[in-house]
Amino acid sequence: MIDVSKIKEQMEVKGSDGKHVGMVFAVENGRIKLASGGMEHVIDIGAVETITDGVVVLRKTAEETVRPWH
């Protein structure tokens, strides 16, 4: 279980492949709001695998994560 209180604004979000997905700008109602490519997106907290060295790492690759956004 992820400790949501460890997710802070301006933390980088990466896919499971280590590639950049975006930057956190808020955590609300069990979701991470992030900025990516000049747009705002929302990711469910359940998509987070771990928080390592100040980086939020997702369960999916960066490509799998951003595919629905395009």
Backbone as numpy.savetxt, mean C-alpha at the origin, in Angstrom:
# Nx Ny Nz CAx CAy CAz Cx Cy Cz
-1.50 -10.94 11.64 -2.33 -9.75 11.64 -1.45 -8.50 11.64
-1.75 -7.60 10.74 -0.98 -6.36 10.60 -1.41 -5.36 11.66
-0.44 -4.71 12.30 -0.73 -3.64 13.25 -0.90 -2.35 12.44
-2.15 -1.99 12.21 -2.48 -0.84 11.36 -1.85 0.45 11.89
-1.65 0.55 13.19 -1.09 1.77 13.77 0.35 2.02 13.30
1.00 0.99 12.74 2.36 1.16 12.23 2.40 1.78 10.83
1.25 1.85 10.17 1.20 2.45 8.83 1.03 3.95 8.98
1.98 4.69 8.49 2.00 6.15 8.64 2.00 6.85 7.29
1.58 8.11 7.31 1.63 8.92 6.10 3.05 8.98 5.57
3.17 9.04 4.26 4.43 9.14 3.54 5.24 7.85 3.51
4.67 6.74 4.00 5.37 5.46 3.88 5.22 4.97 2.44
6.25 4.35 1.93 6.19 3.78 0.59 5.41 2.47 0.62
4.65 2.21 -0.44 3.93 0.96 -0.61 4.56 0.23 -1.79
4.95 -1.04 -1.56 5.57 -1.84 -2.62 4.79 -3.13 -2.80
4.87 -3.67 -4.00 4.29 -4.97 -4.27 5.19 -6.05 -3.71
4.71 -7.29 -3.75 5.50 -8.41 -3.24 6.79 -8.61 -4.02
6.85 -8.03 -5.22 8.04 -8.11 -6.06 9.05 -7.00 -5.76
8.72 -6.15 -4.77 9.63 -5.07 -4.37 9.50 -3.81 -5.20
8.59 -3.79 -6.17 8.41 -2.61 -7.02 7.45 -1.61 -6.39
7.74 -0.34 -6.63 6.96 0.76 -6.06 5.52 0.75 -6.56
4.57 0.94 -5.62 3.15 1.05 -5.95 2.66 2.47 -5.70
3.07 3.07 -4.58 2.62 4.42 -4.25 3.10 4.82 -2.87
2.51 5.95 -2.37 2.85 6.49 -1.06 1.57 6.66 -0.25
1.62 6.26 1.00 0.47 6.38 1.90 0.20 7.85 2.19
-1.08 8.25 2.10 -1.42 9.58 2.58 -2.49 9.54 3.66
-3.10 8.37 3.91 -4.05 8.23 5.01 -4.40 6.77 5.20
-4.86 6.46 6.42 -5.41 5.14 6.72 -6.76 5.39 7.38
-7.82 4.89 6.74 -9.17 5.12 7.24 -10.04 3.90 7.01
-10.83 3.55 8.01 -11.83 2.49 7.88 -11.29 1.19 7.29
-10.11 0.79 7.74 -9.55 -0.47 7.27 -8.97 -0.42 5.87
-8.71 0.77 5.40 -8.15 0.93 4.06 -6.99 1.92 4.07
-6.06 1.66 3.16 -4.94 2.58 2.96 -5.27 3.44 1.76
-5.20 4.74 1.95 -5.34 5.65 0.81 -3.93 5.99 0.37
-3.69 5.86 -0.92 -2.35 6.14 -1.40 -2.37 6.94 -2.70
-1.27 7.61 -2.91 -1.07 8.38 -4.14 -0.15 7.57 -5.03
-0.57 7.44 -6.29 0.23 6.69 -7.26 -0.01 7.27 -8.64
1.05 7.67 -9.29 0.92 8.21 -10.64 0.07 9.47 -10.70
0.10 10.26 -9.63 -0.67 11.51 -9.60 -2.15 11.31 -9.31
-2.54 10.09 -8.96 -3.94 9.80 -8.66 -4.04 9.18 -7.27
-5.25 9.22 -6.71 -5.49 8.61 -5.42 -6.16 7.25 -5.60
-5.72 6.28 -4.80 -6.27 4.94 -4.85 -6.46 4.42 -3.44
-7.23 3.34 -3.30 -7.50 2.75 -2.00 -7.16 1.26 -2.05
-6.48 0.80 -1.00 -6.14 -0.61 -0.88 -6.63 -1.09 0.48
-7.28 -2.23 0.51 -7.75 -2.82 1.76 -6.56 -3.26 2.61
-6.67 -3.07 3.91 -5.60 -3.47 4.83 -5.27 -4.95 4.67
-6.24 -5.77 4.31 -6.02 -7.20 4.12 -5.04 -7.52 3.00
-4.75 -6.54 2.14 -3.80 -6.75 1.04 -2.35 -6.61 1.51
-2.16 -6.17 2.76 -0.81 -5.95 3.28 -0.24 -7.25 3.82
0.95 -7.59 3.33 1.66 -8.78 3.81 2.44 -8.47 5.07
3.18 -7.36 5.03 4.04 -6.99 6.15 4.41 -5.51 6.07
4.98 -5.04 7.15 5.56 -3.69 7.19 7.01 -3.90 7.58
7.92 -3.56 6.67 9.33 -3.83 6.88 10.14 -2.57 6.60
10.95 -2.17 7.57 11.84 -1.02 7.40 11.09 0.21 6.89
9.90 0.47 7.44 9.14 1.65 7.07 8.47 1.56 5.71
8.38 0.35 5.16 7.75 0.14 3.85 6.58 -0.83 4.02
5.44 -0.48 3.43 4.28 -1.37 3.43 4.44 -2.30 2.24
4.48 -3.60 2.50 4.66 -4.60 1.44 3.35 -5.36 1.26
2.87 -5.39 0.02 1.60 -6.02 -0.29 1.75 -7.50 -0.61
0.65 -8.22 -0.57 0.63 -9.66 -0.90 0.78 -9.90 -2.40
0.30 -8.95 -3.21 0.37 -9.07 -4.67 1.55 -8.29 -5.22
1.94 -8.61 -6.44 2.99 -7.83 -7.10 2.47 -6.43 -7.41
3.37 -5.53 -7.73 2.97 -4.17 -8.09 2.05 -4.20 -9.31
2.40 -5.00 -10.31 1.58 -5.07 -11.53 0.17 -5.58 -11.22
0.07 -6.63 -10.41 -1.25 -7.16 -10.05 -2.08 -6.14 -9.28
-1.41 -5.33 -8.46 -2.10 -4.33 -7.64 -2.64 -3.19 -8.49
-1.83 -2.68 -9.41 -2.23 -1.49 -10.17 -3.06 -1.80 -11.40
-3.08 -3.05 -11.84 -3.83 -3.43 -13.06 -5.27 -2.90 -13.04
-6.04 -3.08 -11.97 -7.43 -2.59 -11.97 -7.56 -1.06 -12.02
-6.50 -0.34 -11.77 -6.54 1.12 -11.75 -6.49 1.72 -13.15
-6.13 0.91 -14.14 -5.91 1.44 -15.50 -7.02 1.00 -16.44
